[in-house]
Amino acid sequence: MFSIKIDDIDPFLDATILFAELTHDEICLKFLPSTMSIIVRYECPIFFVTMSLPQPLFVEYSVDRNHISRISLLSFYSALLECQTFAALNIHLQEDQNKILLTFEPSSPSTLPLNRELTFVVPMEDWSTAQVNFDGKVFSIESQLFIDIIQLFSSFTEANTILIASFGSKVSFSILPFAETPLTEESGTCLIFGDREIETQIQMPLLPSSFFSNCVLQSQRVWFFQSPDSSCTFIHFPFQVYPHFLVICIPFQIV
Protein backbone atom coordinates (compact mmCIF):
# COMPACT_ATOMS: atom_id res chain seq x y z
CA MET A 1 0.00 0.00 0.00
CA PHE A 2 1.41 3.35 -1.03
CA SER A 3 -0.72 6.48 -0.92
CA ILE A 4 0.49 9.97 0.00
CA LYS A 5 -1.41 13.27 -0.11
CA ILE A 6 -0.35 16.70 1.09
CA ASP A 7 -2.38 19.91 0.85
CA ASP A 8 0.58 22.30 1.05
CA ILE A 9 3.57 21.74 -1.23
CA ASP A 10 5.62 24.57 0.30
CA PRO A 11 7.85 22.17 2.29
CA PHE A 12 8.75 20.41 -0.97
CA LEU A 13 9.43 23.71 -2.70
CA ASP A 14 11.52 24.91 0.24
CA ALA A 15 13.64 21.76 0.09
CA THR A 16 14.21 21.83 -3.67
CA ILE A 17 15.11 25.53 -3.70
CA LEU A 18 17.55 25.04 -0.82
CA PHE A 19 19.06 21.86 -2.25
CA ALA A 20 19.61 23.53 -5.63
CA GLU A 21 22.46 25.42 -3.92
CA LEU A 22 24.23 22.08 -3.50
CA THR A 23 23.46 20.15 -6.68
CA HIS A 24 21.68 20.33 -10.03
CA ASP A 25 21.75 16.56 -10.36
CA GLU A 26 19.83 14.01 -8.30
CA ILE A 27 18.12 13.94 -4.94
CA CYS A 28 17.06 10.90 -2.96
CA LEU A 29 13.48 10.29 -1.83
CA LYS A 30 13.08 7.91 1.10
CA PHE A 31 9.64 6.69 2.12
CA LEU A 32 9.24 5.00 5.52
CA PRO A 33 5.98 4.04 7.25
CA SER A 34 6.18 7.14 9.47
CA THR A 35 8.34 9.64 7.55
CA MET A 36 9.21 10.86 4.09
CA SER A 37 12.69 12.28 3.60
CA ILE A 38 14.32 14.27 0.83
CA ILE A 39 18.10 13.82 0.84
CA VAL A 40 20.88 15.53 -1.07
CA ARG A 41 24.58 14.72 -1.20
CA TYR A 42 27.19 17.45 -1.54
CA GLU A 43 30.47 16.30 -3.04
CA CYS A 44 33.32 18.53 -1.89
CA PRO A 45 33.59 18.07 1.00
CA ILE A 46 31.07 15.23 1.27
CA PHE A 47 28.09 15.85 3.50
CA PHE A 48 24.43 14.87 3.44
CA VAL A 49 21.38 17.04 4.04
CA THR A 50 18.01 15.53 4.95
CA MET A 51 14.64 17.25 5.02
CA SER A 52 12.39 15.03 7.16
CA LEU A 53 8.63 15.27 6.65
CA PRO A 54 6.77 13.30 9.37
CA GLN A 55 3.39 11.68 8.89
CA PRO A 56 1.31 14.45 10.62
CA LEU A 57 2.36 16.87 7.87
CA PHE A 58 0.30 14.91 5.33
CA VAL A 59 -3.45 14.70 4.77
CA GLU A 60 -2.95 11.04 3.91
CA TYR A 61 0.16 8.95 4.43
CA SER A 62 0.04 5.21 3.93
CA VAL A 63 3.38 3.52 3.26
CA ASP A 64 3.60 -0.14 4.23
CA ARG A 65 7.28 -0.73 3.43
CA ASN A 66 10.49 1.20 2.94
CA HIS A 67 11.27 2.59 -0.48
CA ILE A 68 14.31 4.59 -1.62
CA SER A 69 14.78 6.12 -5.05
CA ARG A 70 16.72 8.89 -6.76
CA ILE A 71 15.10 11.41 -9.07
CA SER A 72 16.13 14.53 -10.96
CA LEU A 73 16.07 17.59 -8.71
CA LEU A 74 15.29 19.85 -11.67
CA SER A 75 12.35 17.72 -12.85
CA PHE A 76 10.87 17.60 -9.35
CA TYR A 77 11.31 21.34 -8.83
CA SER A 78 9.84 22.19 -12.25
CA ALA A 79 6.71 20.14 -11.53
CA LEU A 80 6.25 21.76 -8.12
CA LEU A 81 6.79 25.27 -9.47
CA GLU A 82 4.36 24.74 -12.34
CA CYS A 83 1.64 23.50 -9.99
CA GLN A 84 2.27 25.55 -6.85
CA THR A 85 -1.20 27.15 -7.03
CA PHE A 86 -2.96 23.76 -6.93
CA ALA A 87 -4.73 22.71 -3.75
CA ALA A 88 -3.12 19.34 -3.07
CA LEU A 89 -0.51 16.87 -4.27
CA ASN A 90 -0.91 13.09 -4.46
CA ILE A 91 2.19 10.89 -4.80
CA HIS A 92 1.99 7.36 -6.20
CA LEU A 93 4.64 4.79 -7.06
CA GLN A 94 4.63 2.82 -10.29
CA GLU A 95 7.52 0.54 -9.36
CA ASP A 96 7.16 -1.78 -12.36
CA GLN A 97 7.86 1.23 -14.61
CA ASN A 98 10.31 3.04 -12.32
CA LYS A 99 7.97 6.01 -12.18
CA ILE A 100 6.73 8.36 -9.47
CA LEU A 101 3.37 9.86 -10.41
CA LEU A 102 2.58 13.34 -9.09
CA THR A 103 -1.10 14.27 -9.30
CA PHE A 104 -1.90 17.90 -8.51
CA GLU A 105 -5.51 18.53 -7.46
CA PRO A 106 -6.98 21.95 -8.36
CA SER A 107 -8.93 24.07 -5.92
CA SER A 108 -11.66 24.66 -8.51
CA PRO A 109 -13.86 21.76 -9.70
CA SER A 110 -13.83 23.28 -13.18
CA THR A 111 -10.08 22.67 -13.50
CA LEU A 112 -8.73 19.23 -14.33
CA PRO A 113 -6.04 17.58 -12.20
CA LEU A 114 -2.54 17.77 -13.59
CA ASN A 115 -0.27 14.71 -13.74
CA ARG A 116 3.50 14.71 -13.91
CA GLU A 117 5.71 11.61 -14.13
CA LEU A 118 9.22 11.39 -12.74
CA THR A 119 11.57 8.57 -13.63
CA PHE A 120 13.50 7.16 -10.68
CA VAL A 121 16.44 4.83 -10.22
CA VAL A 122 16.92 2.58 -7.25
CA PRO A 123 20.13 3.85 -5.61
CA MET A 124 23.12 1.61 -5.04
CA GLU A 125 23.66 3.29 -1.67
CA ASP A 126 21.41 4.71 1.01
CA TRP A 127 22.07 8.41 1.58
CA SER A 128 20.29 8.38 4.92
CA THR A 129 22.17 9.84 7.85
CA ALA A 130 23.57 7.84 10.72
CA GLN A 131 21.47 7.40 13.83
CA VAL A 132 20.62 10.77 15.36
CA ASN A 133 21.33 10.61 19.08
CA PHE A 134 20.11 13.27 21.51
CA ASP A 135 21.37 11.39 24.58
CA GLY A 136 24.92 12.69 24.40
CA LYS A 137 26.25 16.19 24.65
CA VAL A 138 24.23 18.76 22.68
CA PHE A 139 24.73 22.50 22.32
CA SER A 140 22.72 25.17 20.60
CA ILE A 141 22.85 28.80 19.47
CA GLU A 142 20.28 31.19 18.05
CA SER A 143 19.85 31.18 14.29
CA GLN A 144 20.84 34.82 13.79
CA LEU A 145 24.07 34.28 15.70
CA PHE A 146 24.81 31.28 13.47
CA ILE A 147 24.30 33.47 10.37
CA ASP A 148 26.55 36.18 11.84
CA ILE A 149 29.33 33.64 12.46
CA ILE A 150 29.07 32.21 8.94
CA GLN A 151 29.17 35.67 7.39
CA LEU A 152 32.12 36.76 9.54
CA PHE A 153 34.16 33.65 8.77
CA SER A 154 33.34 33.82 5.05
CA SER A 155 35.49 36.91 4.77
CA PHE A 156 38.58 34.75 5.33
CA THR A 157 39.04 33.25 1.88
CA GLU A 158 41.86 30.98 3.02
CA ALA A 159 39.54 29.09 5.41
CA ASN A 160 37.12 26.30 4.55
CA THR A 161 36.49 24.50 7.85
CA ILE A 162 34.94 25.68 11.12
CA LEU A 163 36.07 24.05 14.37
CA ILE A 164 33.38 24.00 17.05
CA ALA A 165 34.54 23.16 20.58
CA SER A 166 32.64 22.88 23.84
CA PHE A 167 33.93 22.50 27.39
CA GLY A 168 32.41 23.61 30.67
CA SER A 169 29.94 26.39 29.99
CA LYS A 170 31.71 27.58 26.84
CA VAL A 171 31.22 26.94 23.12
CA SER A 172 33.67 28.41 20.63
CA PHE A 173 33.54 28.68 16.86
CA SER A 174 36.89 29.23 15.17
CA ILE A 175 38.79 29.16 11.91
CA LEU A 176 42.32 29.08 13.23
CA PRO A 177 44.46 31.09 13.13
CA PHE A 178 42.20 33.73 11.63
CA ALA A 179 39.24 34.21 13.99
CA GLU A 180 37.41 32.81 17.01
CA THR A 181 33.95 33.54 18.41
CA PRO A 182 33.64 32.43 22.07
CA LEU A 183 30.17 31.94 23.56
CA THR A 184 29.12 31.17 27.14
CA GLU A 185 25.97 30.02 28.91
CA GLU A 186 26.41 32.84 31.40
CA SER A 187 26.09 35.42 28.63
CA GLY A 188 23.02 33.67 27.21
CA THR A 189 24.64 33.14 23.81
CA CYS A 190 24.53 29.33 23.92
CA LEU A 191 22.78 26.38 25.53
CA ILE A 192 24.59 23.21 26.58
CA PHE A 193 23.06 19.87 27.55
CA GLY A 194 24.95 16.82 28.73
CA ASP A 195 28.26 16.39 30.56
CA ARG A 196 29.97 19.79 30.43
CA GLU A 197 33.25 18.32 31.69
CA ILE A 198 33.67 16.27 28.54
CA GLU A 199 35.47 18.28 25.89
CA THR A 200 33.74 18.04 22.55
CA GLN A 201 35.22 19.07 19.22
CA ILE A 202 33.33 18.87 15.94
CA GLN A 203 33.90 20.31 12.50
CA MET A 204 31.73 21.68 9.74
CA PRO A 205 32.57 23.06 6.29
CA LEU A 206 32.33 26.81 5.84
CA LEU A 207 31.35 26.52 2.18
CA PRO A 208 28.95 26.93 0.55
CA SER A 209 28.32 29.67 3.12
CA SER A 210 25.08 30.89 1.49
CA PHE A 211 23.58 27.41 1.87
CA PHE A 212 24.35 27.23 5.60
CA SER A 213 22.95 30.72 6.14
CA ASN A 214 19.73 29.86 4.27
CA CYS A 215 19.22 26.70 6.32
CA VAL A 216 18.22 28.75 9.35
CA LEU A 217 15.57 30.96 7.72
CA GLN A 218 12.70 28.91 9.21
CA SER A 219 14.45 27.91 12.42
CA GLN A 220 14.89 29.86 15.64
CA ARG A 221 17.85 27.82 16.89
CA VAL A 222 20.60 25.58 15.54
CA TRP A 223 21.61 22.42 17.41
CA PHE A 224 24.98 20.63 17.22
CA PHE A 225 25.85 17.08 18.30
CA GLN A 226 27.69 13.92 17.24
CA SER A 227 26.70 10.42 16.24
CA PRO A 228 27.13 7.83 19.03
CA ASP A 229 30.41 6.62 17.50
CA SER A 230 31.65 10.21 16.92
CA SER A 231 31.97 9.51 13.19
CA CYS A 232 29.56 12.26 12.11
CA THR A 233 28.73 15.81 13.05
CA PHE A 234 25.02 16.61 13.06
CA ILE A 235 23.60 20.09 12.62
CA HIS A 236 19.89 20.17 13.34
CA PHE A 237 17.43 22.87 12.21
CA PRO A 238 13.91 22.38 13.68
CA PHE A 239 11.52 24.44 11.56
CA GLN A 240 8.83 26.60 13.09
CA VAL A 241 6.26 26.90 10.30
CA TYR A 242 5.91 23.20 9.51
CA PRO A 243 6.30 20.14 11.75
CA HIS A 244 9.46 19.07 9.93
CA PHE A 245 13.16 19.63 10.24
CA LEU A 246 16.46 19.68 8.42
CA VAL A 247 19.54 17.70 9.44
CA ILE A 248 23.04 17.99 8.00
CA CYS A 249 25.32 14.99 8.51
CA ILE A 250 29.03 15.64 8.03
CA PRO A 251 31.35 12.58 8.13
CA PHE A 252 34.08 13.55 10.58
CA GLN A 253 36.98 12.09 8.61
CA ILE A 254 35.98 13.93 5.42
CA VAL A 255 35.97 17.53 6.65
CORWO-V92520 format. One record per backbone hydrogen bond with DSSP energy under -1.0 kcal/mol. CO is the residue of the C=O (numbers start at 0). NH is the residue of the N-H. E is the energy in kcal/mol with one decimal. If there is no record, write none. Layout:
BEGIN
CO_NH_E, CO_NH_E
END
This chain:
BEGIN
0_63_-1.9, 2_61_-2.7, 3_90_-2.5, 4_58_-1.6, 4_59_-1.9, 5_88_-3.1, 8_12_-2.3, 9_13_-3.3, 10_14_-2.0, 11_15_-2.5, 12_16_-2.6, 13_17_-2.2, 14_18_-3.0, 15_19_-1.5, 17_20_-1.4, 18_21_-2.1, 18_22_-1.8, 24_72_-2.5, 26_70_-2.3, 27_38_-3.0, 28_68_-2.3, 29_36_-2.7, 30_66_-2.1, 33_54_-2.0, 34_31_-2.9, 35_52_-3.3, 36_29_-2.7, 37_50_-2.9, 38_27_-3.2, 39_48_-2.5, 41_46_-1.4, 46_41_-3.0, 47_248_-3.2, 48_39_-2.3, 49_246_-2.5, 50_37_-2.2, 51_244_-1.4, 52_35_-2.4, 53_56_-2.0, 54_57_-2.1, 59_4_-3.0, 61_2_-2.4, 66_30_-3.3, 68_28_-3.2, 69_120_-1.9, 70_26_-2.3, 71_75_-2.0, 72_76_-2.8, 73_77_-2.6, 74_78_-1.9, 75_79_-2.1, 76_80_-2.8, 77_81_-2.3, 78_82_-1.4, 82_85_-1.7, 87_104_-2.6, 88_5_-2.4, 89_102_-2.6, 90_3_-1.3, 91_100_-2.8, 93_96_-1.6, 93_98_-1.9, 97_119_-2.2, 98_93_-3.1, 99_117_-2.4, 100_91_-2.2, 101_115_-2.6, 102_89_-2.8, 103_113_-2.1, 104_86_-1.8, 104_87_-1.5, 107_110_-1.7, 113_103_-3.1, 115_101_-3.2, 117_99_-2.8, 120_69_-2.6, 137_192_-3.4, 138_223_-3.0, 139_190_-2.3, 140_221_-2.8, 141_145_-1.9, 142_146_-2.3, 143_147_-2.4, 144_148_-2.3, 145_149_-2.3, 146_150_-2.7, 147_151_-2.4, 148_152_-2.7, 149_153_-1.8, 151_154_-1.2, 152_155_-1.7, 154_156_-1.1, 155_158_-1.7, 159_205_-2.3, 161_203_-2.0, 162_173_-2.2, 163_201_-2.9, 164_171_-2.8, 165_199_-2.7, 166_169_-2.0, 168_184_-2.2, 169_166_-1.9, 170_182_-2.7, 171_164_-2.3, 172_180_-3.6, 173_162_-2.9, 174_177_-2.0, 174_178_-1.3, 178_174_-2.5, 180_172_-2.1, 182_170_-2.4, 183_188_-1.5, 184_187_-1.1, 190_139_-2.4, 192_137_-2.7, 194_197_-1.2, 195_167_-3.4, 199_165_-2.7, 201_163_-3.2, 203_161_-3.4, 207_211_-1.6, 208_212_-2.2, 209_213_-2.2, 210_214_-1.4, 213_216_-1.3, 215_218_-1.8, 217_239_-2.5, 219_142_-2.5, 221_140_-1.9, 222_235_-2.9, 223_138_-2.0, 224_233_-3.3, 226_229_-2.3, 230_251_-3.6, 231_226_-1.9, 232_249_-2.7, 233_224_-1.9, 234_247_-2.5, 235_222_-2.3, 236_245_-2.2, 241_243_-2.1, 243_238_-1.7, 244_51_-2.6, 245_236_-3.2, 246_49_-3.0, 247_234_-2.1, 248_47_-2.6, 249_232_-2.6, 250_253_-1.3, 250_254_-1.2
END
